Amino acid sequence: MINLKKDPITPEKLYFSRRKFLALVGSVGLSAALAACGVLPTPSGFAPSATSEPDTLTPYDTVTHYNNFYEFSLQKEDVADLATGMVTQPWPIEISGLVDHPQTIDVAELMKAYPAEERTYRLRCVEGWSMVIPWNGFPLHKLLADIGVQEGAQYVKFTSVNDPSHYPGQKDVFFPWPYTEGLRLDEAQHDLTLLATGLYGKALPPQDGAPIRLVVPWKYGFKSIKSIIKIELVTDQPATFWNTSAPNEYGFYSNVNPAVPHPRWSQATERRIGELGRRNTELFNGYANEVASLYTGMDLEKYY
């Protein structure tokens, strides 16, 4: 039911040619000036809010070999090997709930329907580490507009793949599989909220959530659910994986907030992968200019 358009993901050679071009521009001062303001230029011109410290891209090999993906393993360094051979095509996604056009559509058709954009986002993990990743994908609000959000829809619920025969971590009965997540509708409709299908100009690797995942850069990383198979529009706040597993530690909103510690560790600082030492954590992960208005009047300690 979704109108299809051609969707070429930027070829790897062209992607890195653009990076070389930016480096060349930097040699005459522009990139240096941007970096001094804490802004990392991207091909799309979309960059995080200015900060006191510059961002540099986390190397591709690190992004693809240090992964939180409990469906495979609790050990970050083991996920890539365990994900080898994961079949991601075909990959039907069910769209249902309070929508005008419920349907099941393959991720390949979604990629044709919505041309990929290149956006460099920070991703901050609740354990206190972070990365800077160039994603390829499309804003969720485009899909929501096309499926028709009905009156009464207040939240978007996401469900990940559930197949213990191929995802060994799902044999752990301690966790409430399948992995589910949710966003308030206005959060889901925000332009920063991305459905990612690639990174570094390449197809999304299995260990990073192939073939399609959510990226919500102002929230802790566990909100960015991987390997999505279902998107539902619902009235009530949905139960989520970590909020169900440990509600005293993981709130529904999970906005990055240095003033709200995790019960077992502080969130005031973070370790950027590849850097020595730690840096100060920023409210909303540095995207306050873009998203703070979503939470006007809310107690961010109560609604953590």
VEXDREN-2710 file (C-alpha; in Angstrom, 1 decimal):
% VEXDREN-2710
k/r/px/py/pz
1/MET/0.0/0.0/0.0
2/ILE/3.0/2.3/0.4
3/ASN/4.0/4.1/-2.8
4/LEU/7.4/2.8/-3.8
5/LYS/10.4/5.0/-4.9
6/LYS/13.9/4.1/-5.9
7/ASP/16.2/3.9/-2.9
8/PRO/19.9/3.5/-3.7
9/ILE/22.1/3.4/-0.6
10/THR/25.2/5.5/-1.1
11/PRO/27.8/3.2/-2.6
12/GLU/30.8/2.5/-0.4
13/LYS/33.3/4.2/-2.7
14/LEU/31.2/7.3/-3.0
15/TYR/30.7/7.4/0.7
16/PHE/34.4/7.3/1.5
17/SER/35.1/9.8/-1.4
18/ARG/32.8/12.2/0.4
19/ARG/34.8/11.6/3.6
20/LYS/38.0/12.3/1.7
21/PHE/36.5/15.5/0.3
22/LEU/35.6/16.7/3.8
23/ALA/39.1/15.9/5.0
24/LEU/40.4/17.9/2.1
25/VAL/38.2/20.8/2.9
26/GLY/39.4/20.5/6.5
27/SER/42.9/21.1/5.4
28/VAL/42.0/24.6/4.5
29/GLY/40.3/25.3/7.8
30/LEU/36.5/24.6/7.5
31/SER/36.5/21.2/9.2
32/ALA/38.8/22.5/11.9
33/ALA/36.5/25.4/12.6
34/LEU/33.5/23.1/12.8
35/ALA/35.3/20.7/15.0
36/ALA/36.3/23.5/17.3
37/CYS/32.6/24.1/17.8
38/GLY/32.0/20.4/18.5
39/VAL/30.1/19.9/15.2
40/LEU/30.9/16.9/13.0
41/PRO/30.0/17.7/9.3
42/THR/28.0/15.0/7.5
43/PRO/27.2/14.6/3.8
44/SER/23.6/15.4/4.5
45/GLY/24.5/18.5/6.5
46/PHE/22.8/17.0/9.6
47/ALA/24.9/17.2/12.7
48/PRO/24.5/16.9/16.4
49/SER/24.1/20.0/18.5
50/ALA/27.2/22.0/19.2
51/THR/29.1/20.8/22.3
52/SER/32.3/21.6/24.2
53/GLU/34.1/18.6/22.8
54/PRO/34.5/17.5/19.2
55/ASP/33.1/14.3/17.8
56/THR/35.0/11.8/15.7
57/LEU/33.6/8.8/14.0
58/THR/34.0/5.5/15.9
59/PRO/35.9/3.1/13.5
60/TYR/33.7/0.7/11.5
61/ASP/35.5/-2.4/13.0
62/THR/34.7/-1.2/16.5
63/VAL/31.0/-0.5/15.7
64/THR/30.6/-4.0/14.3
65/HIS/32.5/-5.9/16.9
66/TYR/31.4/-4.3/20.2
67/ASN/27.7/-4.9/20.4
68/ASN/24.9/-5.0/22.9
69/PHE/22.5/-7.7/21.4
70/TYR/21.3/-10.0/24.1
71/GLU/19.4/-12.1/21.6
72/PHE/22.8/-13.5/20.8
73/SER/24.9/-13.1/23.9
74/LEU/25.6/-10.9/27.0
75/GLN/29.2/-10.6/25.9
76/LYS/29.6/-7.7/23.5
77/GLU/32.7/-9.1/21.9
78/ASP/31.0/-12.4/21.0
79/VAL/27.9/-11.1/19.2
80/ALA/29.5/-10.6/15.8
81/ASP/30.7/-14.2/15.6
82/LEU/27.4/-15.6/16.8
83/ALA/25.5/-13.4/14.3
84/THR/27.4/-14.8/11.3
85/GLY/25.1/-16.4/8.8
86/MET/22.0/-14.6/10.2
87/VAL/19.4/-14.6/7.4
88/THR/17.8/-11.1/6.9
89/GLN/16.0/-11.5/3.6
90/PRO/13.2/-11.9/3.3
91/TRP/12.2/-9.9/6.4
92/PRO/8.5/-9.0/6.6
93/ILE/7.5/-6.3/9.1
94/GLU/3.9/-6.2/10.4
95/ILE/2.4/-2.8/10.7
96/SER/-0.8/-2.8/12.8
97/GLY/-2.9/-1.2/15.5
98/LEU/-4.5/2.3/15.2
99/VAL/-3.5/2.9/11.6
100/ASP/-5.5/3.5/8.4
101/HIS/-3.4/1.1/6.3
102/PRO/-2.4/-2.0/8.3
103/GLN/-0.1/-4.2/6.3
104/THR/2.8/-6.6/6.2
105/ILE/5.7/-5.3/4.1
106/ASP/9.2/-6.6/3.5
107/VAL/12.1/-4.4/4.6
108/ALA/13.3/-4.4/1.0
109/GLU/10.1/-2.7/-0.1
110/LEU/10.5/-0.2/2.7
111/MET/14.0/0.6/1.5
112/LYS/12.6/1.2/-2.0
113/ALA/9.8/3.4/-0.7
114/TYR/12.0/5.7/1.4
115/PRO/15.4/6.9/0.0
116/ALA/18.2/6.5/2.5
117/GLU/19.6/9.5/4.3
118/GLU/23.0/9.7/5.8
119/ARG/23.0/11.0/9.4
120/THR/25.8/10.9/11.9
121/TYR/24.4/10.4/15.4
122/ARG/25.9/9.7/18.8
123/LEU/24.8/6.6/20.5
124/ARG/25.1/6.6/24.4
125/CYS/24.9/3.3/26.2
126/VAL/23.4/3.1/29.7
127/GLU/26.6/1.3/30.8
128/GLY/28.5/4.5/30.4
129/TRP/30.1/4.2/26.9
130/SER/29.3/5.9/23.7
131/MET/30.0/5.8/19.9
132/VAL/29.6/8.2/17.0
133/ILE/28.1/6.4/14.0
134/PRO/27.2/7.4/10.4
135/TRP/23.8/5.8/9.9
136/ASN/21.9/5.2/6.7
137/GLY/18.1/5.2/7.0
138/PHE/14.9/7.2/6.9
139/PRO/12.9/9.1/9.5
140/LEU/10.1/7.1/11.1
141/HIS/7.7/10.0/10.7
142/LYS/7.6/9.4/7.0
143/LEU/6.3/5.8/7.4
144/LEU/3.9/6.9/10.1
145/ALA/2.5/9.6/7.8
146/ASP/1.9/7.1/5.0
147/ILE/0.2/4.4/7.1
148/GLY/-2.1/7.0/8.6
149/VAL/-2.1/7.4/12.4
150/GLN/-5.6/7.2/13.8
151/GLU/-7.1/9.3/16.5
152/GLY/-6.4/7.6/19.8
153/ALA/-3.0/6.5/19.0
154/GLN/-0.6/7.7/21.7
155/TYR/2.4/5.4/21.5
156/VAL/4.4/3.3/19.0
157/LYS/5.3/-0.2/20.1
158/PHE/8.2/-2.1/18.5
159/THR/8.8/-5.8/18.6
160/SER/12.1/-7.6/17.7
161/VAL/12.6/-11.0/16.2
162/ASN/12.0/-14.0/18.5
163/ASP/13.6/-17.2/17.4
164/PRO/15.6/-19.1/20.0
165/SER/16.8/-21.7/17.4
166/HIS/18.8/-19.0/15.7
167/TYR/19.3/-16.5/18.6
168/PRO/20.9/-18.5/21.4
169/GLY/20.5/-15.7/23.9
170/GLN/16.8/-16.1/23.8
171/LYS/17.1/-19.4/25.5
172/ASP/17.8/-17.5/28.7
173/VAL/14.4/-17.7/30.5
174/PHE/15.3/-14.8/32.8
175/PHE/14.4/-12.3/30.2
176/PRO/10.8/-11.5/28.9
177/TRP/11.3/-12.3/25.2
178/PRO/10.7/-11.0/22.6
179/TYR/12.5/-7.7/23.0
180/THR/9.9/-4.9/22.9
181/GLU/10.3/-1.1/23.0
182/GLY/8.1/1.9/22.8
183/LEU/8.0/5.6/22.1
184/ARG/5.4/8.3/22.8
185/LEU/3.9/9.3/19.5
186/ASP/5.5/12.7/19.4
187/GLU/8.9/11.2/20.1
188/ALA/8.3/8.7/17.2
189/GLN/7.3/11.5/14.9
190/HIS/10.4/13.7/15.7
191/ASP/12.7/14.1/12.7
192/LEU/15.7/12.7/14.7
193/THR/14.0/9.3/15.1
194/LEU/15.5/7.1/12.5
195/LEU/14.7/3.6/11.1
196/ALA/18.3/2.6/10.2
197/THR/19.1/0.1/7.4
198/GLY/22.8/0.7/7.2
199/LEU/25.9/2.3/8.6
200/TYR/29.1/3.7/7.1
201/GLY/27.3/3.5/3.7
202/LYS/27.0/-0.3/4.0
203/ALA/24.1/-2.6/4.7
204/LEU/23.4/-2.9/8.4
205/PRO/25.4/-5.9/9.7
206/PRO/23.5/-8.6/11.7
207/GLN/25.3/-7.8/14.9
208/ASP/24.1/-4.1/14.7
209/GLY/20.5/-5.0/14.2
210/ALA/20.0/-6.0/10.6
211/PRO/18.1/-5.6/8.5
212/ILE/16.3/-2.6/10.2
213/ARG/16.5/-1.0/13.6
214/LEU/15.5/2.1/15.5
215/VAL/17.9/4.9/16.3
216/VAL/16.8/7.4/18.9
217/PRO/19.9/9.4/19.6
218/TRP/18.8/11.4/22.7
219/LYS/17.9/8.2/24.6
220/TYR/20.1/5.4/26.0
221/GLY/21.0/2.8/23.4
222/PHE/18.7/0.1/24.6
223/LYS/15.7/2.1/23.4
224/SER/17.0/1.7/19.9
225/ILE/15.5/-1.7/19.3
226/LYS/17.2/-4.0/16.7
227/SER/15.9/-6.4/14.1
228/ILE/12.3/-5.1/14.1
229/ILE/9.5/-7.4/12.9
230/LYS/6.4/-5.5/14.2
231/ILE/5.4/-1.8/14.5
232/GLU/2.1/-1.1/16.3
233/LEU/0.2/2.1/17.1
234/VAL/-1.4/1.8/20.5
235/THR/-3.3/3.9/23.0
236/ASP/-1.6/2.8/26.2
237/GLN/2.0/3.0/27.2
238/PRO/3.5/-0.4/26.1
239/ALA/5.5/-2.7/28.3
240/THR/9.1/-2.7/27.3
241/PHE/11.9/-5.3/27.7
242/TRP/14.1/-3.5/30.2
243/ASN/11.4/-1.7/32.0
244/THR/9.7/-5.0/32.6
245/SER/13.0/-6.8/33.6
246/ALA/14.2/-4.1/36.0
247/PRO/11.7/-1.2/36.4
248/ASN/13.8/0.4/39.2
249/GLU/16.8/0.7/36.8
250/TYR/15.3/1.3/33.4
251/GLY/12.5/3.8/32.9
252/PHE/10.2/4.0/29.9
253/TYR/11.6/7.3/28.7
254/SER/15.3/6.6/29.3
255/ASN/16.4/10.0/28.1
256/VAL/20.2/10.5/28.5
257/ASN/20.5/12.6/31.7
258/PRO/23.7/13.1/33.7
259/ALA/21.7/14.2/36.7
260/VAL/19.8/10.9/37.1
261/PRO/22.2/8.1/38.1
262/HIS/21.6/4.5/37.4
263/PRO/21.1/2.7/40.7
264/ARG/24.4/0.9/40.3
265/TRP/26.5/3.7/38.7
266/SER/26.7/7.4/37.8
267/GLN/25.6/8.7/34.5
268/ALA/27.5/12.0/34.9
269/THR/30.4/10.9/32.6
270/GLU/30.9/8.5/29.8
271/ARG/33.7/6.7/27.9
272/ARG/33.7/7.5/24.2
273/ILE/35.0/4.2/22.6
274/GLY/38.5/4.9/21.2
275/GLU/39.3/7.8/23.6
276/LEU/41.4/7.8/26.7
277/GLY/39.7/9.0/29.9
278/ARG/36.1/10.1/30.2
279/ARG/34.0/13.0/29.1
280/ASN/31.0/14.7/30.7
281/THR/27.6/13.3/29.7
282/GLU/25.3/15.9/28.1
283/LEU/21.5/16.2/28.8
284/PHE/19.6/14.4/26.0
285/ASN/23.0/13.2/24.7
286/GLY/23.7/16.7/23.3
287/TYR/20.4/17.0/21.4
288/ALA/18.7/19.3/23.9
289/ASN/18.2/22.1/21.3
290/GLU/16.2/19.7/19.2
291/VAL/14.2/17.6/21.7
292/ALA/13.9/19.4/25.1
293/SER/10.5/20.9/24.0
294/LEU/9.1/17.4/24.0
295/TYR/9.3/17.3/27.7
296/THR/8.3/20.8/28.8
297/GLY/6.9/20.6/32.3
298/MET/7.9/17.0/32.9
299/ASP/9.8/15.9/36.0
300/LEU/12.8/14.2/34.3
301/GLU/13.8/12.4/37.5
302/LYS/10.3/11.0/38.0
303/TYR/9.9/10.1/34.3
304/TYR/13.4/8.7/33.8
END
